[in-house]
Amino acid sequence: MPEDRRGTVVATGPGTPLLASRLSPGTLPEPVVLRPRLLRALDEGTVAPVTLVAAPAGWGKTTLLASWYRAAGTAGGQPVRGGPVTGAADGGRNAPPVTAPPGDFGAAGPAPGERPDLGWVSVEAGDDGERLWAYLAAALRAAVGESGDGPAPPEGPPRPDQLELLAAALAARERPVLLVVDDLHRIGDPAAVAGLEFLLRHAERRLRLVAGARAGVPLAVHRWRLAGELTEIGPDDLAFTGDEIADLLTAHAVALPAEAVRRLRERTGGWPAALRFAALALKGQPDPARWVEQFGGEQPDVAGYLREEVLAALDQDDREVLRRTAVADAFCAGLADALTGRSDAEVALTNLSGDGGLLRRDDGRPPWFRCHPLLTDLLRAELNRLPAEDVRDLHRRAAGWYADNGRPADGLRHALAAADWARAAELFMATWPELVPYDGEPGAAPVPAPPPAEAVARDPELALACAADRAYAGDVPAAVGFLRSAAEAARSLPAPRRDRFARLVCAVELAVAGRSGDTPGVRAAAARLLATRPVAGPAAPEVASGLVDRLLAAPAPAVEPRGGAAEDADVRAVAGTALGLADLGAGELRGAERYLGTALAAARTGGRTRIELAGASRLALLYAVRGELRAAEALAREALALPPCQGWACRTDCGYAYLALGVVALHRDQPEEAEANLALAEPAGGEPDAGAVLALCRAYLLRDAGDLAPGHRLLVAARERLGGRPGELDRWLRAAEADLRGARGDLDSARDLLGGAEPELAVGRVRIELRAGDGRAAEAALPDWQAPEAADWPLPVRLEAAVLAAVLAGRAGDERRARRTLEQALDLAGREGFRRPFTRAEPGVRDLLAAHLETGTAHWPTVSDLVRGADEPVERATAEAAPAALDEPLTERELTILRYLQSILSNVEIAAELSLSVNTVKTHVRNIYRKLDATRRREAVRRARELRLI
């Protein structure tokens, strides 16, 4: 091929004219925002044979590939394309063009001597196999012709029998060939795809494919993925981040407040095409922030693009599935079947959510799907043009499905939207406890039209149903308005119905106060709700002191619609959960644990799984931060197994459960497990308390990796979100921040953060003084971790104090006290499987542990493992297993002595270690032998290990 490619046609052989414009990237619309993270992802990903950039139309696939191709093709640091690529704060007006040093393919990319040669092909609709291969061969010749190393590919489009020759030619090259194929989904010839995959398999990694595609990728993606030879970049990766949106707006000379940028990202989902439309439209807006609030899929440019580029490519059946399911925020196959009247919607949803598909799916069982928010806007606009009765029918179908599948809040909203007033009132009265919002994420569904006045007069509970729906959605003013309507309509109710109506009013008032963030209002509404309980004993005289009494009081016999016990359990579950969340939000963790524990038991009694999830997930986190790791782990897993935790519902609640698992993994020194769970806990991070715990965990992990500054920023931001509120969380954040400051050598500011007598702060001061080399000051600061009141400390704090006490004893030369203290710390840690206080502690701990092995310990396997872990922490759980079932279980003292039997200590030495008489130890040893059916010490230890007792 001629080197000059500026012409429109390049002759590659007799009768085979090819367009040069299809053999190189086209001109990109300016300005193009530099996105280093994606360029780096492509650099690092091309070590694999196949890199797939798959997303629907408008996600910037071609822009990314073209930018990367030109940067990768840079020679000597000189850019190969004109026009600015922006990424600086000034929008790129003063930024240099993209450049890339020769051979710079990222940390994981090819070495400079193995820099690939590049080829580009743009696939067009209608390309048959021969036409496509003509372009592929031309691109390969363009790539290899410049380097001259190895034999060139055959002239002209290769026939099937020439593929082996072409694969051999590629395999013989010194440098790999990197072939970019844009719009791969347009290839319709299976033989062409098979030939391309043949080359990829047999060219010995000297051919690497980078492809951009929409849905319907013709490659055997699953096989490449299974073989670990596929790099994938999808819509979540291509979506613009907040910083990238700010860069794009700056490049278009648009100034937008930070909150409006966040809102724009929320509305667009980071979709690049919509963001470019928005940036162009914002230029002439007098009030850009207000315009962003009104921006949606009905905007003409966006709607036109969606219709022409997205919906037009679908067949009519798939488009109808999307349109009908648009009445719901998220949907599964069962709901889609109910809405469409089909029985095979699952197949359509799976296809639409495949690589490069229009739908996002979660990992639930069954999976739930979502449309892009702008596409949902457009589809709902199309629905609204249908006859009103057709739309109401869709809402009735949705209401029925949700009500039958344990999603009463969604069922109520759709019943109201369908104007099915009788069903709405009935659903509210049957499921009111599960309509109190706990998730912290107001819904974004369209507001149903209010019921007519005559319907409310006939059934005042209908107004309460509307109020509950609006409270759940976060529309507090509308909820208050409906409460007023309900009160006016209820004056003529008969006494029995009026009593239950009052209870329902209290429940909705509780929901409204919770959505308003009115903690005193929550407590007052909870007190009023509890006052409706027909309890057997006298009522508590004061709200503040009587709430727990009201929660725990036995119910009096009563005739209720659900039965007295069930209705009473509902009241206790709703009020207790609300009070627990109020205490949690106020930083009163002990009170929160008490209320949530009581409410959880009531929710299980009443069969209210939604409330059970809200309580169990948060209670699991409270257990985790207090160091009750076994209970936290068990409860978190129970919460995640509940039906409401499937799909996009209750994401915040599930986030608390994952956060609890993250804390457990952190304390057990399982960093990879912790990272995975913390990523899943992100939805809970929007709430200040969960956000504080999330920041703590992330800061610890960053510190372990040596990244002090990012961890410090996380902690400072978390403290700011708490608003200076005193409490345990604030003390933990201050102690962690002081530790990071101390690690950076800023000891004075670290000390300033640690003023206070609380144990968390005192332990932090000990660490700082040890770092300063002042042993006396450290001894003086050490809290008495063996005092009776220390039993109420969080276990991680008590463990740290014990380990530091052992370190100080060792430094003072008191080896016996150091060993005894360390053994006591191991006793505390053993039940819950704590590792972190030993593996991530002061440098002297490792030496103490090693010496402890030699002198004897009841935790010999654990200490041996910790000695290794102190040098290089391992990813494993070391919780000592719960005793296996024996005919006659071992006592706690016998278990302790059994652990010592693993060591070389004699009975006399064991007695001295435990401050027991020798005869007492011998008696316990005889009992151990008898219970384990052993006759010798070694046999007893072996038998105990088989039973996982030690």
Steps between C-alpha positions, in 0.01 A plus 500: 500500500635852433627682810296811423155421643340841462303393191156348517580179313800272534558222244609176663460268204326463171132593531512552877468873580513573873419822686791645693250655742415150622864415566565779750297675771285788387519857624355530848256773605681767696572544778588148610554461873808306596404195711829353625336222700345351185813544290690325777241222511551440128878514537493238775225291341667440167733241647200268452412369152158669502394836641130577466353848543127420501217746565186636335506794259644826626727362769820632340641172374633638172629817667690298756646257246601779263663704777688198628601383150650836415674530835632143468625577150702801615862492393765680700243671717347695207121496470354346189169683494402863499263677733509538875433220744392661822534386854640798685300727726488764228317258270811426302543844350854507639549123514745332263376244248500136608845349469634159586866404533607222267408161646299646786212258525448529876638302789364171372545567129769382263860590562648768269669234290169321453296802401212381274443615145154646451218450251145639487180381331156659518232241423195615307155344475477261207866396493512144377785266582712584196458875544580483869810288445621744237501774764648275769784398269560863405514601866742218579724594209493862612607389849781264397620681189670779695700280735632251246562227760364159403319392184213718382143367482384368163385752242125537467220361711608159632293196415416254781786274395742793538418567867771267627756678284388837636506371859852364446613833354367686804646249747843539336512874569718650771243763590127443551238650272219684673187514285222743593158406356230759558131398485580130522131423557431580133684188383228264385707232330570213744787376282675838523471498878622140518802590288586797719477286814716236334774759452469618859535144630791393279711813458670429835383833646668693219153617393287687748150625433351818647134523403223751551147362481137543596277208595524172311878461501571214256812378682488203740531742791426243771780272381757781500376614841523149644854462369605825669593647160241777485519859623159666524408867514127561533252779569593525867861568397408733213264707715641844577603559860412824675847641432480403133160670469647813654786486247254458212290795613809715544613407151163627372534821706210404728515584870290275723491468881635174647153390612364554149789294358408219740136527395594497131697181550206348686256590221725384216664204672826635357382426143747690277258584217243649737772696679620649171143597411464655845829689474399646163152598625626651827702767324200722439312434824448794739458259796709188424437333838124524455528368145688193629213422736263492202733308270360161395445252224227715343757768409479514117863421417515217752162358399592508132831329562337231713233430241735492200809338649362283781135403456499483120746209513262286709231271369144592589460233771811610692398864473157413640660320795705810577201731470271296723761440768570875510213534749738348758833635623652153482357169386569129497378241250193420710389862512573539128283196426218649705526834318528361148278194527788290366668201656840548338597852606808360671654418161444855373636657820809279492570597139445869570740488794780312321835647405433852377129464583247765603415356841706472813451191712595428857635176642182404684308178469291562301686784329340845491543741211504877451480728198718806470310788672478709181370205301246440776387862466445453128318169539271645767423792272396248235285317756324823593383534140308172531132499607474564875330168565791312338746673730283431807485134398881483503507652849235252618709213371809639673309554826376142499842356431673709767232423760532128432880509518568680828554855366207689659642852458533452124161328490337794680654756266376317191154440649470875556629571149235260366231687698417166660397661826357189665817299437719787621314534830491122550872468427585782740301356787648152452863607459533836681800389709705445185410839356705690757819601311829376639717500191598867485454509122185686397336360190503687170180360351234730353253639753158327476196724463316556832175311557172690469353650816200265498732195503686637804174584678380146442830343608725729711770229507551584132637842599738327741608271217580805287688658791701180554586485129617860492701458822667192356589698187642787708226751408438622856274803422262281298499240777408762759219623278353153470526454877284809547245366253494168685441671835205696362345193338539279809281696740193291429665158527352252752704436816674167419604621156595842641739339750690313232489808277678694775771235507544527125521878524782465754684264267478741207604792722800292600586450132467872430722593795760248388507633145528856637804411711308618807649286778287649783197457275592134445524438873169673567320316218646169615376571852151573366505182294610292799225662707248330270621161624248325723761393758428278797674718758486872585632745241833668558438857627777675305580473134878522540525227761200295397571416139695185581232399752236548233701292254551214743160500669284195441195568281152473642252270325335693217296440192691645201476453123825300493451356846612664823850353516584575137371858510687560824820361348453739207479799732810395694695426182420834337551714810811315616666523161423872474641562848808294419565697183451824691758397759735382228469835325571677829812291563345315794616156394406315818144629488477418132613143566242455775207633296596321179544169680150522647350613171672220309343239724158662454543516121578130490196427716276699267659367182604847377808426292543861383535620859712197583744602227521859622566389858723201434733684262560789738519278805765293323708814451461596866615152602798529265622834630471372857711198409233230508624368169332160500157645577553781248599265223211262562240779520634680192479183293148435628402853395646460152307177454165671561280548190486884518878512455469372143494744211542876528263525797636574846852573374586705808386226738704241313791744502498491882524122493793510257664767715471271802672224302768748396570592863518131592747432218710801601533383860590152378764655273343387174562812288371363170179377661465833678546697177240290319238550770576870541439550129157338538435716808518827302120558495505523881783753492255781432391488863744677735547216749549226244716742303720550805554125542565466128758779516667338801534165324630656181747717692638194681542312171669800339731532799591133471593569137710802600255758353465734795373815330187351335405330826541825688271682256233233542507532879483880495203491260322242718543715811362800314193300398438410863486874567712492814251271673670334799482127545678174432526553125658842542754355745591218262546747216716726715714207619548374144585848372749548783663169412544612139638835609741321731611272219584815299701637793250766604487397867384830648186528287436130567505566875260792452244264347517259793380719787256305716489213748308254282686172434509546120687828543721370781613206285576748222717704738697188595580436134610859448728499808654170394565652160660797676719260702357611836429173683406673827239719333365193321472308830322796658253523213419127489139441615425220743374241258451244782272721711138378535370788293732401214270205430263756342763642265487406133711186471739647238587782742553262791714272285718789385548609860599146602750464216651840579525400867696191394728714283566741787571213740747354252675833459526529878671160516212330683479197269274301729240778512534550123433130435205488736348815353548371148334171592203692641479700178500175302221370723295811417573476128454126460125474524435756227800429279674838533836524321549867425607610853795260465591511131464879456619608844820654635825352367579335833191280489652260248798435729270447797296249305811312386631482858157390616521197272818387668374540856162335445148619429149361494466654153803339336354458143356852507822659625704309245276630227507854641880502501490433129215747455688776677763477227260449209126500587321212333149485365338249729259480788662385822204506728535210738228254411210451731526180703366196320220304658617248761296269715626707794627845392824640634473783750663839432784418742554160336516666157764741631712218641448298180660784304803489732534126444616581145811668643804346669398629843466250781196486727697693764583776250140513373383536861742790553384674180134473604555563873345161585613218720673206333231262626228714342680491165543122527128458574411706191747300287339172612155637411630610158640152432172338603279729291725465194539124545880540515766343720800724426567869451592471131191291430277756675647785293458303177140410585422865592637623167290246312194635681618859430504578870847655463 
